[in-house]
Amino acid sequence: QEFILLLMENKAYFKNGTLNDADDFCEKINPLLDKFAQSQDKEAREFGIQILLLISELTSVIKKLLDTKREELH
């Protein structure tokens, strides 16, 4: 949840045309977090895997943004 709050505070960096990757990420992960918090052990693992995959996808978006910023500075 702290990660999501930090992401939303900095969501201006994640604008991708008319879409915002931070908003898209939060729309996908919030329902999973709710289900994860309410689930039993086996079920929780499945939600945890989905959450981890979404975070992994977002890290690639962050890397692309940082690479673009670096290229702009040079």
PDB file of N, CA, C and O in Angstrom:
ATOM      1  N   GLN A   1       0.827  -1.194   0.000  1.00  0.00           N
ATOM      2  CA  GLN A   1       0.000   0.000   0.000  1.00  0.00           C
ATOM      3  C   GLN A   1       0.865   1.248   0.000  1.00  0.00           C
ATOM      4  O   GLN A   1       0.514   2.251  -0.622  1.00  0.00           O
ATOM      5  N   GLU A   2       2.010   1.191   0.704  1.00  0.00           N
ATOM      6  CA  GLU A   2       2.928   2.333   0.685  1.00  0.00           C
ATOM      7  C   GLU A   2       3.473   2.558  -0.717  1.00  0.00           C
ATOM      8  O   GLU A   2       3.627   3.699  -1.152  1.00  0.00           O
ATOM      9  N   PHE A   3       3.762   1.476  -1.421  1.00  0.00           N
ATOM     10  CA  PHE A   3       4.240   1.587  -2.795  1.00  0.00           C
ATOM     11  C   PHE A   3       3.201   2.279  -3.667  1.00  0.00           C
ATOM     12  O   PHE A   3       3.543   3.141  -4.477  1.00  0.00           O
ATOM     13  N   ILE A   4       1.945   1.907  -3.507  1.00  0.00           N
ATOM     14  CA  ILE A   4       0.871   2.507  -4.303  1.00  0.00           C
ATOM     15  C   ILE A   4       0.737   3.989  -3.981  1.00  0.00           C
ATOM     16  O   ILE A   4       0.561   4.799  -4.891  1.00  0.00           O
ATOM     17  N   LEU A   5       0.816   4.358  -2.713  1.00  0.00           N
ATOM     18  CA  LEU A   5       0.736   5.771  -2.347  1.00  0.00           C
ATOM     19  C   LEU A   5       1.884   6.568  -2.962  1.00  0.00           C
ATOM     20  O   LEU A   5       1.670   7.662  -3.484  1.00  0.00           O
ATOM     21  N   LEU A   6       3.089   6.029  -2.904  1.00  0.00           N
ATOM     22  CA  LEU A   6       4.244   6.696  -3.497  1.00  0.00           C
ATOM     23  C   LEU A   6       4.079   6.811  -5.010  1.00  0.00           C
ATOM     24  O   LEU A   6       4.398   7.841  -5.603  1.00  0.00           O
ATOM     25  N   LEU A   7       3.586   5.762  -5.616  1.00  0.00           N
ATOM     26  CA  LEU A   7       3.342   5.771  -7.055  1.00  0.00           C
ATOM     27  C   LEU A   7       2.338   6.852  -7.430  1.00  0.00           C
ATOM     28  O   LEU A   7       2.557   7.596  -8.385  1.00  0.00           O
ATOM     29  N   MET A   8       1.251   6.943  -6.695  1.00  0.00           N
ATOM     30  CA  MET A   8       0.226   7.935  -7.012  1.00  0.00           C
ATOM     31  C   MET A   8       0.716   9.367  -6.770  1.00  0.00           C
ATOM     32  O   MET A   8       0.300  10.291  -7.468  1.00  0.00           O
ATOM     33  N   GLU A   9       1.590   9.547  -5.792  1.00  0.00           N
ATOM     34  CA  GLU A   9       2.157  10.873  -5.555  1.00  0.00           C
ATOM     35  C   GLU A   9       3.021  11.322  -6.728  1.00  0.00           C
ATOM     36  O   GLU A   9       3.176  12.519  -6.968  1.00  0.00           O
ATOM     37  N   ASN A  10       3.581  10.364  -7.454  1.00  0.00           N
ATOM     38  CA  ASN A  10       4.492  10.659  -8.552  1.00  0.00           C
ATOM     39  C   ASN A  10       3.929  10.251  -9.908  1.00  0.00           C
ATOM     40  O   ASN A  10       4.685  10.036 -10.855  1.00  0.00           O
ATOM     41  N   LYS A  11       2.615  10.144 -10.003  1.00  0.00           N
ATOM     42  CA  LYS A  11       2.015   9.607 -11.216  1.00  0.00           C
ATOM     43  C   LYS A  11       2.211  10.488 -12.444  1.00  0.00           C
ATOM     44  O   LYS A  11       2.039  10.017 -13.568  1.00  0.00           O
ATOM     45  N   ALA A  12       2.563  11.738 -12.256  1.00  0.00           N
ATOM     46  CA  ALA A  12       2.813  12.611 -13.403  1.00  0.00           C
ATOM     47  C   ALA A  12       3.962  12.085 -14.264  1.00  0.00           C
ATOM     48  O   ALA A  12       4.009  12.358 -15.464  1.00  0.00           O
ATOM     49  N   TYR A  13       4.873  11.346 -13.672  1.00  0.00           N
ATOM     50  CA  TYR A  13       5.998  10.777 -14.413  1.00  0.00           C
ATOM     51  C   TYR A  13       5.598   9.602 -15.290  1.00  0.00           C
ATOM     52  O   TYR A  13       6.385   9.167 -16.131  1.00  0.00           O
ATOM     53  N   PHE A  14       4.404   9.087 -15.115  1.00  0.00           N
ATOM     54  CA  PHE A  14       3.991   7.865 -15.790  1.00  0.00           C
ATOM     55  C   PHE A  14       2.957   8.100 -16.893  1.00  0.00           C
ATOM     56  O   PHE A  14       2.266   7.171 -17.310  1.00  0.00           O
ATOM     57  N   LYS A  15       2.858   9.317 -17.349  1.00  0.00           N
ATOM     58  CA  LYS A  15       1.908   9.618 -18.426  1.00  0.00           C
ATOM     59  C   LYS A  15       2.440   9.032 -19.726  1.00  0.00           C
ATOM     60  O   LYS A  15       3.598   9.239 -20.091  1.00  0.00           O
ATOM     61  N   ASN A  16       1.588   8.308 -20.408  1.00  0.00           N
ATOM     62  CA  ASN A  16       1.953   7.633 -21.648  1.00  0.00           C
ATOM     63  C   ASN A  16       0.893   7.989 -22.682  1.00  0.00           C
ATOM     64  O   ASN A  16      -0.068   7.244 -22.873  1.00  0.00           O
ATOM     65  N   GLY A  17       1.067   9.126 -23.347  1.00  0.00           N
ATOM     66  CA  GLY A  17       0.037   9.615 -24.250  1.00  0.00           C
ATOM     67  C   GLY A  17      -1.158  10.072 -23.430  1.00  0.00           C
ATOM     68  O   GLY A  17      -1.016  10.898 -22.529  1.00  0.00           O
ATOM     69  N   THR A  18      -2.331   9.540 -23.738  1.00  0.00           N
ATOM     70  CA  THR A  18      -3.527   9.894 -22.976  1.00  0.00           C
ATOM     71  C   THR A  18      -3.715   8.992 -21.763  1.00  0.00           C
ATOM     72  O   THR A  18      -4.537   9.277 -20.893  1.00  0.00           O
ATOM     73  N   LEU A  19      -2.942   7.890 -21.706  1.00  0.00           N
ATOM     74  CA  LEU A  19      -3.046   6.951 -20.594  1.00  0.00           C
ATOM     75  C   LEU A  19      -2.029   7.293 -19.521  1.00  0.00           C
ATOM     76  O   LEU A  19      -1.011   7.931 -19.789  1.00  0.00           O
ATOM     77  N   ASN A  20      -2.316   6.868 -18.323  1.00  0.00           N
ATOM     78  CA  ASN A  20      -1.354   7.007 -17.238  1.00  0.00           C
ATOM     79  C   ASN A  20      -1.094   5.610 -16.695  1.00  0.00           C
ATOM     80  O   ASN A  20      -1.988   4.960 -16.153  1.00  0.00           O
ATOM     81  N   ASP A  21       0.150   5.159 -16.851  1.00  0.00           N
ATOM     82  CA  ASP A  21       0.495   3.794 -16.430  1.00  0.00           C
ATOM     83  C   ASP A  21       0.311   3.581 -14.936  1.00  0.00           C
ATOM     84  O   ASP A  21       0.005   2.470 -14.504  1.00  0.00           O
ATOM     85  N   ALA A  22       0.492   4.632 -14.140  1.00  0.00           N
ATOM     86  CA  ALA A  22       0.299   4.505 -12.689  1.00  0.00           C
ATOM     87  C   ALA A  22      -1.173   4.258 -12.372  1.00  0.00           C
ATOM     88  O   ALA A  22      -1.494   3.399 -11.551  1.00  0.00           O
ATOM     89  N   ASP A  23      -2.069   5.004 -13.014  1.00  0.00           N
ATOM     90  CA  ASP A  23      -3.507   4.791 -12.801  1.00  0.00           C
ATOM     91  C   ASP A  23      -3.914   3.386 -13.240  1.00  0.00           C
ATOM     92  O   ASP A  23      -4.671   2.704 -12.549  1.00  0.00           O
ATOM     93  N   ASP A  24      -3.404   2.964 -14.391  1.00  0.00           N
ATOM     94  CA  ASP A  24      -3.721   1.629 -14.909  1.00  0.00           C
ATOM     95  C   ASP A  24      -3.256   0.553 -13.934  1.00  0.00           C
ATOM     96  O   ASP A  24      -3.983  -0.402 -13.659  1.00  0.00           O
ATOM     97  N   PHE A  25      -2.048   0.711 -13.416  1.00  0.00           N
ATOM     98  CA  PHE A  25      -1.507  -0.231 -12.445  1.00  0.00           C
ATOM     99  C   PHE A  25      -2.397  -0.307 -11.209  1.00  0.00           C
ATOM    100  O   PHE A  25      -2.729  -1.399 -10.748  1.00  0.00           O
ATOM    101  N   CYS A  26      -2.780   0.835 -10.679  1.00  0.00           N
ATOM    102  CA  CYS A  26      -3.602   0.865  -9.459  1.00  0.00           C
ATOM    103  C   CYS A  26      -4.981   0.259  -9.684  1.00  0.00           C
ATOM    104  O   CYS A  26      -5.523  -0.404  -8.801  1.00  0.00           O
ATOM    105  N   GLU A  27      -5.545   0.486 -10.863  1.00  0.00           N
ATOM    106  CA  GLU A  27      -6.847  -0.111 -11.170  1.00  0.00           C
ATOM    107  C   GLU A  27      -6.766  -1.635 -11.202  1.00  0.00           C
ATOM    108  O   GLU A  27      -7.720  -2.321 -10.837  1.00  0.00           O
ATOM    109  N   LYS A  28      -5.625  -2.159 -11.638  1.00  0.00           N
ATOM    110  CA  LYS A  28      -5.456  -3.616 -11.697  1.00  0.00           C
ATOM    111  C   LYS A  28      -5.128  -4.208 -10.330  1.00  0.00           C
ATOM    112  O   LYS A  28      -5.626  -5.276  -9.975  1.00  0.00           O
ATOM    113  N   ILE A  29      -4.297  -3.517  -9.570  1.00  0.00           N
ATOM    114  CA  ILE A  29      -3.777  -4.135  -8.341  1.00  0.00           C
ATOM    115  C   ILE A  29      -4.701  -3.962  -7.135  1.00  0.00           C
ATOM    116  O   ILE A  29      -4.715  -4.827  -6.259  1.00  0.00           O
ATOM    117  N   ASN A  30      -5.462  -2.890  -7.062  1.00  0.00           N
ATOM    118  CA  ASN A  30      -6.320  -2.666  -5.891  1.00  0.00           C
ATOM    119  C   ASN A  30      -7.324  -3.792  -5.659  1.00  0.00           C
ATOM    120  O   ASN A  30      -7.459  -4.242  -4.522  1.00  0.00           O
ATOM    121  N   PRO A  31      -8.039  -4.271  -6.688  1.00  0.00           N
ATOM    122  CA  PRO A  31      -8.953  -5.401  -6.443  1.00  0.00           C
ATOM    123  C   PRO A  31      -8.209  -6.666  -5.997  1.00  0.00           C
ATOM    124  O   PRO A  31      -8.712  -7.432  -5.175  1.00  0.00           O
ATOM    125  N   LEU A  32      -7.006  -6.877  -6.548  1.00  0.00           N
ATOM    126  CA  LEU A  32      -6.219  -8.043  -6.135  1.00  0.00           C
ATOM    127  C   LEU A  32      -5.794  -7.930  -4.683  1.00  0.00           C
ATOM    128  O   LEU A  32      -5.832  -8.916  -3.947  1.00  0.00           O
ATOM    129  N   LEU A  33      -5.394  -6.751  -4.267  1.00  0.00           N
ATOM    130  CA  LEU A  33      -5.007  -6.548  -2.866  1.00  0.00           C
ATOM    131  C   LEU A  33      -6.186  -6.792  -1.938  1.00  0.00           C
ATOM    132  O   LEU A  33      -6.027  -7.378  -0.866  1.00  0.00           O
ATOM    133  N   ASP A  34      -7.372  -6.344  -2.346  1.00  0.00           N
ATOM    134  CA  ASP A  34      -8.568  -6.586  -1.528  1.00  0.00           C
ATOM    135  C   ASP A  34      -8.845  -8.082  -1.397  1.00  0.00           C
ATOM    136  O   ASP A  34      -9.122  -8.575  -0.304  1.00  0.00           O
ATOM    137  N   LYS A  35      -8.767  -8.798  -2.518  1.00  0.00           N
ATOM    138  CA  LYS A  35      -8.999 -10.243  -2.491  1.00  0.00           C
ATOM    139  C   LYS A  35      -7.923 -10.944  -1.675  1.00  0.00           C
ATOM    140  O   LYS A  35      -8.211 -11.872  -0.919  1.00  0.00           O
ATOM    141  N   PHE A  36      -6.668 -10.489  -1.834  1.00  0.00           N
ATOM    142  CA  PHE A  36      -5.555 -11.070  -1.084  1.00  0.00           C
ATOM    143  C   PHE A  36      -5.775 -10.922   0.415  1.00  0.00           C
ATOM    144  O   PHE A  36      -5.540 -11.859   1.178  1.00  0.00           O
ATOM    145  N   ALA A  37      -6.222  -9.756   0.833  1.00  0.00           N
ATOM    146  CA  ALA A  37      -6.442  -9.489   2.255  1.00  0.00           C
ATOM    147  C   ALA A  37      -7.569 -10.349   2.830  1.00  0.00           C
ATOM    148  O   ALA A  37      -7.581 -10.627   4.029  1.00  0.00           O
ATOM    149  N   GLN A  38      -8.522 -10.774   1.982  1.00  0.00           N
ATOM    150  CA  GLN A  38      -9.675 -11.535   2.455  1.00  0.00           C
ATOM    151  C   GLN A  38      -9.555 -13.037   2.183  1.00  0.00           C
ATOM    152  O   GLN A  38     -10.465 -13.792   2.524  1.00  0.00           O
ATOM    153  N   SER A  39      -8.480 -13.472   1.590  1.00  0.00           N
ATOM    154  CA  SER A  39      -8.400 -14.854   1.128  1.00  0.00           C
ATOM    155  C   SER A  39      -7.807 -15.809   2.157  1.00  0.00           C
ATOM    156  O   SER A  39      -7.225 -15.403   3.163  1.00  0.00           O
ATOM    157  N   GLN A  40      -7.980 -17.097   1.864  1.00  0.00           N
ATOM    158  CA  GLN A  40      -7.382 -18.163   2.669  1.00  0.00           C
ATOM    159  C   GLN A  40      -6.013 -18.509   2.080  1.00  0.00           C
ATOM    160  O   GLN A  40      -5.634 -17.961   1.045  1.00  0.00           O
ATOM    161  N   ASP A  41      -5.281 -19.396   2.712  1.00  0.00           N
ATOM    162  CA  ASP A  41      -3.891 -19.682   2.340  1.00  0.00           C
ATOM    163  C   ASP A  41      -3.660 -19.995   0.862  1.00  0.00           C
ATOM    164  O   ASP A  41      -2.912 -19.277   0.198  1.00  0.00           O
ATOM    165  N   LYS A  42      -4.277 -21.040   0.335  1.00  0.00           N
ATOM    166  CA  LYS A  42      -4.029 -21.437  -1.054  1.00  0.00           C
ATOM    167  C   LYS A  42      -4.485 -20.344  -2.009  1.00  0.00           C
ATOM    168  O   LYS A  42      -3.795 -20.013  -2.973  1.00  0.00           O
ATOM    169  N   GLU A  43      -5.637 -19.801  -1.728  1.00  0.00           N
ATOM    170  CA  GLU A  43      -6.181 -18.728  -2.560  1.00  0.00           C
ATOM    171  C   GLU A  43      -5.277 -17.500  -2.493  1.00  0.00           C
ATOM    172  O   GLU A  43      -5.084 -16.813  -3.497  1.00  0.00           O
ATOM    173  N   ALA A  44      -4.732 -17.227  -1.329  1.00  0.00           N
ATOM    174  CA  ALA A  44      -3.861 -16.063  -1.147  1.00  0.00           C
ATOM    175  C   ALA A  44      -2.621 -16.159  -2.020  1.00  0.00           C
ATOM    176  O   ALA A  44      -2.170 -15.148  -2.558  1.00  0.00           O
ATOM    177  N   ARG A  45      -2.072 -17.331  -2.169  1.00  0.00           N
ATOM    178  CA  ARG A  45      -0.887 -17.506  -3.005  1.00  0.00           C
ATOM    179  C   ARG A  45      -1.161 -17.093  -4.443  1.00  0.00           C
ATOM    180  O   ARG A  45      -0.318 -16.460  -5.079  1.00  0.00           O
ATOM    181  N   GLU A  46      -2.324 -17.442  -4.955  1.00  0.00           N
ATOM    182  CA  GLU A  46      -2.667 -17.076  -6.333  1.00  0.00           C
ATOM    183  C   GLU A  46      -2.763 -15.558  -6.490  1.00  0.00           C
ATOM    184  O   GLU A  46      -2.256 -14.998  -7.462  1.00  0.00           O
ATOM    185  N   PHE A  47      -3.412 -14.895  -5.533  1.00  0.00           N
ATOM    186  CA  PHE A  47      -3.493 -13.430  -5.595  1.00  0.00           C
ATOM    187  C   PHE A  47      -2.114 -12.809  -5.416  1.00  0.00           C
ATOM    188  O   PHE A  47      -1.797 -11.812  -6.064  1.00  0.00           O
ATOM    189  N   GLY A  48      -1.303 -13.379  -4.557  1.00  0.00           N
ATOM    190  CA  GLY A  48       0.052 -12.878  -4.358  1.00  0.00           C
ATOM    191  C   GLY A  48       0.875 -12.964  -5.634  1.00  0.00           C
ATOM    192  O   GLY A  48       1.637 -12.049  -5.946  1.00  0.00           O
ATOM    193  N   ILE A  49       0.727 -14.054  -6.373  1.00  0.00           N
ATOM    194  CA  ILE A  49       1.436 -14.217  -7.647  1.00  0.00           C
ATOM    195  C   ILE A  49       0.984 -13.154  -8.645  1.00  0.00           C
ATOM    196  O   ILE A  49       1.815 -12.560  -9.332  1.00  0.00           O
ATOM    197  N   GLN A  50      -0.314 -12.911  -8.731  1.00  0.00           N
ATOM    198  CA  GLN A  50      -0.832 -11.901  -9.647  1.00  0.00           C
ATOM    199  C   GLN A  50      -0.325 -10.508  -9.271  1.00  0.00           C
ATOM    200  O   GLN A  50       0.022  -9.714 -10.146  1.00  0.00           O
ATOM    201  N   ILE A  51      -0.284 -10.215  -7.982  1.00  0.00           N
ATOM    202  CA  ILE A  51       0.216  -8.923  -7.504  1.00  0.00           C
ATOM    203  C   ILE A  51       1.690  -8.775  -7.886  1.00  0.00           C
ATOM    204  O   ILE A  51       2.098  -7.728  -8.389  1.00  0.00           O
ATOM    205  N   LEU A  52       2.475  -9.805  -7.653  1.00  0.00           N
ATOM    206  CA  LEU A  52       3.888  -9.769  -7.989  1.00  0.00           C
ATOM    207  C   LEU A  52       4.097  -9.546  -9.487  1.00  0.00           C
ATOM    208  O   LEU A  52       4.982  -8.787  -9.882  1.00  0.00           O
ATOM    209  N   LEU A  53       3.294 -10.199 -10.318  1.00  0.00           N
ATOM    210  CA  LEU A  53       3.408 -10.019 -11.765  1.00  0.00           C
ATOM    211  C   LEU A  53       3.094  -8.577 -12.173  1.00  0.00           C
ATOM    212  O   LEU A  53       3.771  -8.013 -13.033  1.00  0.00           O
ATOM    213  N   LEU A  54       2.080  -7.990 -11.564  1.00  0.00           N
ATOM    214  CA  LEU A  54       1.755  -6.596 -11.885  1.00  0.00           C
ATOM    215  C   LEU A  54       2.884  -5.652 -11.484  1.00  0.00           C
ATOM    216  O   LEU A  54       3.211  -4.720 -12.218  1.00  0.00           O
ATOM    217  N   ILE A  55       3.469  -5.893 -10.335  1.00  0.00           N
ATOM    218  CA  ILE A  55       4.588  -5.060  -9.896  1.00  0.00           C
ATOM    219  C   ILE A  55       5.768  -5.239 -10.848  1.00  0.00           C
ATOM    220  O   ILE A  55       6.450  -4.267 -11.174  1.00  0.00           O
ATOM    221  N   SER A  56       6.012  -6.449 -11.291  1.00  0.00           N
ATOM    222  CA  SER A  56       7.096  -6.703 -12.245  1.00  0.00           C
ATOM    223  C   SER A  56       6.852  -5.982 -13.564  1.00  0.00           C
ATOM    224  O   SER A  56       7.781  -5.426 -14.149  1.00  0.00           O
ATOM    225  N   GLU A  57       5.611  -5.987 -14.033  1.00  0.00           N
ATOM    226  CA  GLU A  57       5.279  -5.266 -15.265  1.00  0.00           C
ATOM    227  C   GLU A  57       5.548  -3.774 -15.107  1.00  0.00           C
ATOM    228  O   GLU A  57       6.065  -3.129 -16.018  1.00  0.00           O
ATOM    229  N   LEU A  58       5.197  -3.237 -13.961  1.00  0.00           N
ATOM    230  CA  LEU A  58       5.389  -1.809 -13.734  1.00  0.00           C
ATOM    231  C   LEU A  58       6.862  -1.453 -13.685  1.00  0.00           C
ATOM    232  O   LEU A  58       7.249  -0.373 -14.132  1.00  0.00           O
ATOM    233  N   THR A  59       7.688  -2.332 -13.155  1.00  0.00           N
ATOM    234  CA  THR A  59       9.116  -2.016 -13.105  1.00  0.00           C
ATOM    235  C   THR A  59       9.699  -1.868 -14.502  1.00  0.00           C
ATOM    236  O   THR A  59      10.629  -1.085 -14.693  1.00  0.00           O
ATOM    237  N   SER A  60       9.179  -2.599 -15.482  1.00  0.00           N
ATOM    238  CA  SER A  60       9.666  -2.419 -16.851  1.00  0.00           C
ATOM    239  C   SER A  60       9.252  -1.059 -17.401  1.00  0.00           C
ATOM    240  O   SER A  60      10.002  -0.440 -18.156  1.00  0.00           O
ATOM    241  N   VAL A  61       8.068  -0.594 -17.029  1.00  0.00           N
ATOM    242  CA  VAL A  61       7.624   0.740 -17.438  1.00  0.00           C
ATOM    243  C   VAL A  61       8.530   1.801 -16.808  1.00  0.00           C
ATOM    244  O   VAL A  61       8.924   2.763 -17.468  1.00  0.00           O
ATOM    245  N   ILE A  62       8.852   1.619 -15.540  1.00  0.00           N
ATOM    246  CA  ILE A  62       9.725   2.564 -14.846  1.00  0.00           C
ATOM    247  C   ILE A  62      11.098   2.592 -15.511  1.00  0.00           C
ATOM    248  O   ILE A  62      11.666   3.666 -15.710  1.00  0.00           O
ATOM    249  N   LYS A  63      11.633   1.431 -15.855  1.00  0.00           N
ATOM    250  CA  LYS A  63      12.941   1.360 -16.505  1.00  0.00           C
ATOM    251  C   LYS A  63      12.922   2.104 -17.830  1.00  0.00           C
ATOM    252  O   LYS A  63      13.853   2.853 -18.126  1.00  0.00           O
ATOM    253  N   LYS A  64      11.876   1.913 -18.636  1.00  0.00           N
ATOM    254  CA  LYS A  64      11.776   2.603 -19.921  1.00  0.00           C
ATOM    255  C   LYS A  64      11.740   4.116 -19.717  1.00  0.00           C
ATOM    256  O   LYS A  64      12.389   4.859 -20.453  1.00  0.00           O
ATOM    257  N   LEU A  65      10.986   4.569 -18.724  1.00  0.00           N
ATOM    258  CA  LEU A  65      10.915   6.006 -18.442  1.00  0.00           C
ATOM    259  C   LEU A  65      12.279   6.556 -18.039  1.00  0.00           C
ATOM    260  O   LEU A  65      12.680   7.625 -18.499  1.00  0.00           O
ATOM    261  N   LEU A  66      12.977   5.842 -17.199  1.00  0.00           N
ATOM    262  CA  LEU A  66      14.305   6.286 -16.771  1.00  0.00           C
ATOM    263  C   LEU A  66      15.297   6.289 -17.931  1.00  0.00           C
ATOM    264  O   LEU A  66      16.108   7.207 -18.052  1.00  0.00           O
ATOM    265  N   ASP A  67      15.235   5.275 -18.776  1.00  0.00           N
ATOM    266  CA  ASP A  67      16.113   5.230 -19.945  1.00  0.00           C
ATOM    267  C   ASP A  67      15.842   6.410 -20.877  1.00  0.00           C
ATOM    268  O   ASP A  67      16.776   7.019 -21.399  1.00  0.00           O
ATOM    269  N   THR A  68      14.569   6.730 -21.084  1.00  0.00           N
ATOM    270  CA  THR A  68      14.198   7.862 -21.923  1.00  0.00           C
ATOM    271  C   THR A  68      14.711   9.169 -21.330  1.00  0.00           C
ATOM    272  O   THR A  68      15.239  10.015 -22.052  1.00  0.00           O
ATOM    273  N   LYS A  69      14.557   9.337 -20.021  1.00  0.00           N
ATOM    274  CA  LYS A  69      15.050  10.544 -19.339  1.00  0.00           C
ATOM    275  C   LYS A  69      16.553  10.664 -19.497  1.00  0.00           C
ATOM    276  O   LYS A  69      17.060  11.757 -19.753  1.00  0.00           O
ATOM    277  N   ARG A  70      17.278   9.561 -19.348  1.00  0.00           N
ATOM    278  CA  ARG A  70      18.738   9.580 -19.497  1.00  0.00           C
ATOM    279  C   ARG A  70      19.135  10.006 -20.909  1.00  0.00           C
ATOM    280  O   ARG A  70      20.057  10.801 -21.090  1.00  0.00           O
ATOM    281  N   GLU A  71      18.433   9.471 -21.902  1.00  0.00           N
ATOM    282  CA  GLU A  71      18.735   9.830 -23.293  1.00  0.00           C
ATOM    283  C   GLU A  71      18.459  11.303 -23.559  1.00  0.00           C
ATOM    284  O   GLU A  71      19.202  11.948 -24.298  1.00  0.00           O
ATOM    285  N   GLU A  72      17.404  11.839 -22.968  1.00  0.00           N
ATOM    286  CA  GLU A  72      17.066  13.254 -23.132  1.00  0.00           C
ATOM    287  C   GLU A  72      18.136  14.156 -22.517  1.00  0.00           C
ATOM    288  O   GLU A  72      18.387  15.248 -23.026  1.00  0.00           O
ATOM    289  N   LEU A  73      18.761  13.718 -21.440  1.00  0.00           N
ATOM    290  CA  LEU A  73      19.768  14.516 -20.763  1.00  0.00           C
ATOM    291  C   LEU A  73      21.100  14.535 -21.514  1.00  0.00           C
ATOM    292  O   LEU A  73      21.905  15.448 -21.327  1.00  0.00           O
ATOM    293  N   HIS A  74      21.331  13.552 -22.346  1.00  0.00           N
ATOM    294  CA  HIS A  74      22.604  13.482 -23.075  1.00  0.00           C
ATOM    295  C   HIS A  74      22.504  14.125 -24.398  1.00  0.00           C
ATOM    296  O   HIS A  74      23.482  14.156 -25.145  1.00  0.00           O
TER     297      HIS A  74
END
